[in-house]
Amino acid sequence: MEELKTCYTLGEALKLYALYSMDLDVERMKIEEIDERGSSRWRG
């Protein structure tokens, strides 16, 4: 297994984690929105 070549400070790592977490939230919200649209079509 290869080790990371780049070292990050704690602040940088926390920012990267925050961006990653926000990206996951956005994707989850998109999926929920698509699900809501799809289920509303079936209800009529």
N, CA, C and O atoms as CSV, one atom per row, in Angstrom:
chain,resi,resn,atom,element,x,y,z
A,1,MET,N,N,0.843,-1.179,0.000
A,1,MET,CA,C,0.000,0.000,0.000
A,1,MET,C,C,0.890,1.245,0.000
A,1,MET,O,O,1.885,1.308,0.722
A,2,GLU,N,N,0.522,2.229,-0.815
A,2,GLU,CA,C,1.314,3.443,-0.919
A,2,GLU,C,C,0.911,4.450,0.141
A,2,GLU,O,O,-0.273,4.630,0.426
A,3,GLU,N,N,1.886,5.091,0.709
A,3,GLU,CA,C,1.583,6.142,1.679
A,3,GLU,C,C,1.299,7.440,0.948
A,3,GLU,O,O,1.708,7.623,-0.199
A,4,LEU,N,N,0.592,8.346,1.624
A,4,LEU,CA,C,0.340,9.654,1.034
A,4,LEU,C,C,1.646,10.413,0.876
A,4,LEU,O,O,2.503,10.386,1.758
A,5,LYS,N,N,1.787,11.080,-0.240
A,5,LYS,CA,C,2.997,11.849,-0.492
A,5,LYS,C,C,2.879,13.265,0.082
A,5,LYS,O,O,3.889,13.920,0.337
A,6,THR,N,N,1.655,13.730,0.281
A,6,THR,CA,C,1.413,15.081,0.754
A,6,THR,C,C,1.025,15.066,2.223
A,6,THR,O,O,0.209,14.251,2.653
A,7,CYS,N,N,1.608,15.959,2.976
A,7,CYS,CA,C,1.247,16.114,4.388
A,7,CYS,C,C,0.373,17.348,4.537
A,7,CYS,O,O,0.631,18.374,3.908
A,8,TYR,N,N,-0.653,17.254,5.361
A,8,TYR,CA,C,-1.556,18.369,5.590
A,8,TYR,C,C,-1.477,18.798,7.045
A,8,TYR,O,O,-1.263,17.981,7.941
A,9,THR,N,N,-1.654,20.094,7.264
A,9,THR,CA,C,-1.760,20.574,8.640
A,9,THR,C,C,-3.140,20.181,9.160
A,9,THR,O,O,-4.018,19.798,8.387
A,10,LEU,N,N,-3.320,20.277,10.448
A,10,LEU,CA,C,-4.619,19.949,11.032
A,10,LEU,C,C,-5.705,20.847,10.453
A,10,LEU,O,O,-6.798,20.374,10.138
A,11,GLY,N,N,-5.415,22.128,10.311
A,11,GLY,CA,C,-6.401,23.064,9.756
A,11,GLY,C,C,-6.799,22.698,8.338
A,11,GLY,O,O,-7.977,22.739,7.984
A,12,GLU,N,N,-5.813,22.342,7.528
A,12,GLU,CA,C,-6.101,21.944,6.153
A,12,GLU,C,C,-6.917,20.655,6.110
A,12,GLU,O,O,-7.854,20.528,5.323
A,13,ALA,N,N,-6.551,19.709,6.961
A,13,ALA,CA,C,-7.275,18.441,7.000
A,13,ALA,C,C,-8.724,18.664,7.429
A,13,ALA,O,O,-9.633,18.043,6.879
A,14,LEU,N,N,-8.945,19.538,8.399
A,14,LEU,CA,C,-10.311,19.827,8.847
A,14,LEU,C,C,-11.126,20.501,7.751
A,14,LEU,O,O,-12.314,20.217,7.596
A,15,LYS,N,N,-10.495,21.393,6.991
A,15,LYS,CA,C,-11.193,22.042,5.871
A,15,LYS,C,C,-11.564,21.016,4.806
A,15,LYS,O,O,-12.676,21.032,4.278
A,16,LEU,N,N,-10.632,20.131,4.497
A,16,LEU,CA,C,-10.913,19.094,3.504
A,16,LEU,C,C,-12.053,18.192,3.966
A,16,LEU,O,O,-12.923,17.827,3.175
A,17,TYR,N,N,-12.045,17.834,5.248
A,17,TYR,CA,C,-13.112,16.998,5.789
A,17,TYR,C,C,-14.456,17.729,5.725
A,17,TYR,O,O,-15.477,17.125,5.397
A,18,ALA,N,N,-14.455,19.026,6.037
A,18,ALA,CA,C,-15.690,19.812,5.991
A,18,ALA,C,C,-16.232,19.862,4.557
A,18,ALA,O,O,-17.437,19.722,4.345
A,19,LEU,N,N,-15.355,20.060,3.583
A,19,LEU,CA,C,-15.788,20.087,2.188
A,19,LEU,C,C,-16.347,18.734,1.761
A,19,LEU,O,O,-17.365,18.661,1.072
A,20,TYR,N,N,-15.678,17.673,2.174
A,20,TYR,CA,C,-16.135,16.317,1.864
A,20,TYR,C,C,-17.505,16.061,2.488
A,20,TYR,O,O,-18.393,15.498,1.848
A,21,SER,N,N,-17.666,16.475,3.727
A,21,SER,CA,C,-18.929,16.280,4.434
A,21,SER,C,C,-20.063,17.071,3.763
A,21,SER,O,O,-21.177,16.568,3.615
A,22,MET,N,N,-19.767,18.305,3.363
A,22,MET,CA,C,-20.781,19.117,2.685
A,22,MET,C,C,-21.165,18.495,1.352
A,22,MET,O,O,-22.336,18.508,0.973
A,23,ASP,N,N,-20.181,17.947,0.637
A,23,ASP,CA,C,-20.458,17.300,-0.640
A,23,ASP,C,C,-21.394,16.109,-0.448
A,23,ASP,O,O,-22.322,15.910,-1.231
A,24,LEU,N,N,-21.146,15.318,0.597
A,24,LEU,CA,C,-22.025,14.184,0.887
A,24,LEU,C,C,-23.438,14.659,1.203
A,24,LEU,O,O,-24.411,14.045,0.767
A,25,ASP,N,N,-23.556,15.752,1.961
A,25,ASP,CA,C,-24.870,16.291,2.299
A,25,ASP,C,C,-25.623,16.739,1.049
A,25,ASP,O,O,-26.821,16.492,0.914
A,26,VAL,N,N,-24.906,17.401,0.136
A,26,VAL,CA,C,-25.534,17.877,-1.106
A,26,VAL,C,C,-26.028,16.694,-1.926
A,26,VAL,O,O,-27.146,16.716,-2.442
A,27,GLU,N,N,-25.198,15.660,-2.048
A,27,GLU,CA,C,-25.603,14.471,-2.796
A,27,GLU,C,C,-26.819,13.806,-2.158
A,27,GLU,O,O,-27.736,13.384,-2.862
A,28,ARG,N,N,-26.830,13.709,-0.827
A,28,ARG,CA,C,-27.961,13.102,-0.125
A,28,ARG,C,C,-29.234,13.909,-0.360
A,28,ARG,O,O,-30.304,13.340,-0.577
A,29,MET,N,N,-29.116,15.240,-0.316
A,29,MET,CA,C,-30.284,16.094,-0.527
A,29,MET,C,C,-30.809,15.964,-1.952
A,29,MET,O,O,-32.021,15.977,-2.165
A,30,LYS,N,N,-29.909,15.839,-2.936
A,30,LYS,CA,C,-30.333,15.650,-4.321
A,30,LYS,C,C,-31.111,14.354,-4.467
A,30,LYS,O,O,-32.153,14.318,-5.122
A,31,ILE,N,N,-30.603,13.286,-3.854
A,31,ILE,CA,C,-31.275,11.993,-3.927
A,31,ILE,C,C,-32.652,12.067,-3.270
A,31,ILE,O,O,-33.626,11.539,-3.808
A,32,GLU,N,N,-32.738,12.720,-2.110
A,32,GLU,CA,C,-34.027,12.861,-1.427
A,32,GLU,C,C,-35.002,13.650,-2.283
A,32,GLU,O,O,-36.184,13.312,-2.348
A,33,GLU,N,N,-34.515,14.705,-2.945
A,33,GLU,CA,C,-35.378,15.523,-3.795
A,33,GLU,C,C,-35.901,14.709,-4.977
A,33,GLU,O,O,-37.077,14.800,-5.330
A,34,ILE,N,N,-35.028,13.918,-5.582
A,34,ILE,CA,C,-35.442,13.064,-6.699
A,34,ILE,C,C,-36.475,12.051,-6.227
A,34,ILE,O,O,-37.467,11.806,-6.913
A,35,ASP,N,N,-36.242,11.458,-5.049
A,35,ASP,CA,C,-37.189,10.492,-4.493
A,35,ASP,C,C,-38.552,11.139,-4.240
A,35,ASP,O,O,-39.591,10.540,-4.518
A,36,GLU,N,N,-38.541,12.372,-3.709
A,36,GLU,CA,C,-39.806,13.067,-3.434
A,36,GLU,C,C,-40.559,13.354,-4.722
A,36,GLU,O,O,-41.778,13.193,-4.781
A,37,ARG,N,N,-39.844,13.774,-5.746
A,37,ARG,CA,C,-40.495,14.042,-7.035
A,37,ARG,C,C,-41.101,12.766,-7.610
A,37,ARG,O,O,-42.223,12.764,-8.117
A,38,GLY,N,N,-40.336,11.685,-7.519
A,38,GLY,CA,C,-40.824,10.410,-8.062
A,38,GLY,C,C,-42.023,9.889,-7.315
A,38,GLY,O,O,-42.961,9.383,-7.931
A,39,SER,N,N,-42.017,10.001,-5.992
A,39,SER,CA,C,-43.141,9.476,-5.211
A,39,SER,C,C,-44.373,10.351,-5.366
A,39,SER,O,O,-45.494,9.851,-5.264
A,40,SER,N,N,-44.196,11.651,-5.611
A,40,SER,CA,C,-45.361,12.522,-5.797
A,40,SER,C,C,-46.056,12.234,-7.128
A,40,SER,O,O,-47.266,12.429,-7.251
A,41,ARG,N,N,-45.300,11.775,-8.119
A,41,ARG,CA,C,-45.909,11.429,-9.412
A,41,ARG,C,C,-46.780,10.195,-9.278
A,41,ARG,O,O,-47.818,10.091,-9.931
A,42,TRP,N,N,-46.367,9.264,-8.439
A,42,TRP,CA,C,-47.140,8.031,-8.265
A,42,TRP,C,C,-48.415,8.287,-7.470
A,42,TRP,O,O,-49.396,7.562,-7.635
A,43,ARG,N,N,-48.420,9.294,-6.620
A,43,ARG,CA,C,-49.608,9.588,-5.810
A,43,ARG,C,C,-50.710,10.215,-6.655
A,43,ARG,O,O,-51.896,10.099,-6.348
A,44,GLY,N,N,-50.287,10.883,-7.730
A,44,GLY,CA,C,-51.272,11.473,-8.617
A,44,GLY,C,C,-51.582,12.824,-8.178
A,44,GLY,O,O,-52.401,13.502,-8.799
